[in-house]
C-alpha cells in the first residue's frame, strides 16, 4: 500500500553537468503533475510527465528541476536591432529636448542597455542534459516511492486496527438486534394492558404487530453486507494500488451504517451504529491519502 504523500530528491553530477530533481506529492483524486524547470527543458516536459506516470497513478505531484551546466560550450551573441534603434531614437529626442546636455551615446553604451544583446546557449538541453534529467528523476521517484511505501504501511496498520473495531461493533449490533423485537412486543403488551385495564389482550394481534415491527426493523441484510465488506477490505489491503477500491468500499460501509441507524428503534443499536459511523469516517479519512 502506498501513501499519496511523500518527497524524493535525485541528483546527477558528471562531466560538468549538475542537475537536481525534487518531487513533492500530496493527495488528489486523480493524477495531477506540475513541472517547474528551466526553459531549456520545455521540450522535454511531456517526457518527464510520461516517466512520472509510470510510477504514480493518483495524487498531486510538484516536480522541481534545477541545472548547473559547467561545460565549456559555444555561445553566440544576438543583436536585437529594433531595441538598439529605439534606444538611439530616444537619445536623439533627449538631445533635442536638452541641447545643452552632452551626447555621450556610443556603441559601448548601447551594448550595456537591457535586451540589446542576447546570449543563446547552442548546447542547451542537449542529449547529455536530458539523460542527466532522466537519471535524477528516476532516483527521485525511487526515494519518493520508498517514503510513500513506509507511510502507506503505517496507514494500513491503522485502518486494519479500525476494521477490527468495526467488526466488534457489528458483532455488538448483531447480538442486540434479536432482543429489540422481543422488547418491543413486551412494551406493546404492557401498554395495551394498561390502556384496556385488565381486558385480555388479543395475542394473535399482538404477534402480528410484533412481526410487522420485526420486518420493518430487520437489519440482517445490512449486517451480512458489512461482514462481507470487512472481509473485502482486508483482502484489498494486501494489494499495492488500492485507493480507488477502498474509496468505493468505504462508501458502501457508510450506506449500510446509515441504513442500520435509520431502521433502529433501540437506543443501544443507535449508540453502536453511531460509533460504527465514527470508525468508518476515520477509515475514510485515511483512504483519501492512499494511492
Long-range contacts (C-beta under 8 A, 24 or more apart in sequence): 1-149, 1-152, 1-153, 1-155, 1-156, 1-237, 1-239, 1-240, 1-242, 1-290, 2-145, 2-148, 2-149, 2-152, 2-240, 2-241, 2-290, 2-291, 3-148, 3-149, 3-151, 3-152, 3-155, 3-289, 3-290, 3-291, 4-28, 4-58, 4-59, 4-148, 4-243, 4-289, 4-290, 4-291, 5-59, 5-148, 5-151, 5-289, 6-144, 6-145, 6-147, 6-148, 6-151, 7-143, 7-144, 7-147, 8-139, 8-140, 8-141, 8-142, 8-143, 8-144, 8-145, 8-146, 8-147, 9-139, 9-140, 9-143, 10-135, 10-136, 10-137, 10-138, 10-139, 10-140, 10-141, 10-142, 10-143, 11-136, 11-139, 12-132, 12-133, 12-135, 12-136, 12-139, 14-132, 15-71, 15-128, 16-69, 16-70, 16-71, 16-72, 17-67, 17-68, 17-69, 17-70, 17-71, 17-128, 17-129, 17-132, 18-67, 18-68, 18-69, 18-70, 19-65, 19-66, 19-67, 19-68, 19-129, 19-132, 19-133, 19-136, 20-65, 20-66, 20-136, 21-63, 21-64, 21-65, 21-133, 21-136, 21-137, 21-139, 21-140, 22-63, 22-64, 22-140, 23-52, 23-61, 23-62, 23-63, 23-64, 23-140, 23-141, 23-144, 24-61, 24-62, 24-64, 25-56, 25-59, 25-60, 25-61, 25-62, 25-144, 25-148, 26-59, 26-60, 27-58, 27-59, 27-60, 27-288, 27-289, 28-58, 28-59, 28-60, 29-58, 30-58, 31-56, 31-57, 31-58, 31-59, 31-61, 32-59, 32-60, 32-61, 33-61, 33-63, 34-60, 34-61, 34-62, 34-63, 35-63, 35-65, 36-62, 36-63, 36-64, 36-65, 37-63, 37-64, 37-65, 38-65, 38-66, 38-67, 40-67, 40-121, 40-124, 40-125, 40-129, 41-65, 41-67, 41-125, 41-129, 41-133, 43-125, 44-125, 44-130, 44-133, 47-130, 47-134, 48-133, 48-137, 51-134, 51-137, 51-138, 51-141, 52-137, 52-141, 55-141, 55-144, 55-145, 56-291, 57-241, 57-243, 57-291, 58-243, 58-244, 58-291, 59-291, 63-137, 65-133, 65-136, 67-129, 69-121, 69-123, 69-124, 69-129, 71-123, 73-121, 73-122, 73-123, 74-122, 74-123, 75-119, 75-120, 75-121, 75-122, 76-119, 76-120, 76-122, 77-117, 77-118, 77-119, 78-117, 78-118, 78-119, 78-120, 79-116, 79-117, 80-115, 80-116, 80-117, 80-118, 83-113, 83-115, 83-116, 84-110, 84-113, 84-116, 87-113, 87-116, 148-291, 152-290, 152-291, 155-286, 155-289, 155-290, 156-237, 158-286, 159-233, 159-237, 159-283, 159-286, 159-287, 160-234, 160-237, 162-279, 162-282, 162-283, 163-230, 163-233, 163-234, 163-283, 165-279, 166-226, 166-230, 166-253, 166-276, 166-279, 166-280, 166-283, 167-227, 167-230, 169-272, 169-275, 169-276, 169-279, 170-223, 170-226, 170-227, 170-230, 170-276, 172-272, 173-219, 173-223, 173-260, 173-269, 173-272, 173-273, 173-276, 174-223, 176-266, 176-268, 176-269, 176-272, 177-219, 177-220, 177-223, 177-269, 180-217, 180-265, 180-266, 180-269, 181-210, 181-213, 181-214, 181-217, 183-266, 184-210, 184-213, 184-214, 184-217, 184-265, 185-209, 185-210, 213-265, 216-263, 217-263, 217-264, 217-265, 218-263, 219-259, 219-260, 219-263, 219-264, 219-269, 222-256, 222-259, 222-260, 222-263, 223-256, 223-260, 225-252, 225-256, 226-253, 226-256, 226-257, 229-253, 229-256, 241-291, 242-290, 242-291, 243-287, 243-290, 243-291, 246-287, 246-290, 247-287, 247-288, 250-280, 250-283, 250-284, 250-287, 253-280, 253-283, 254-280, 254-284
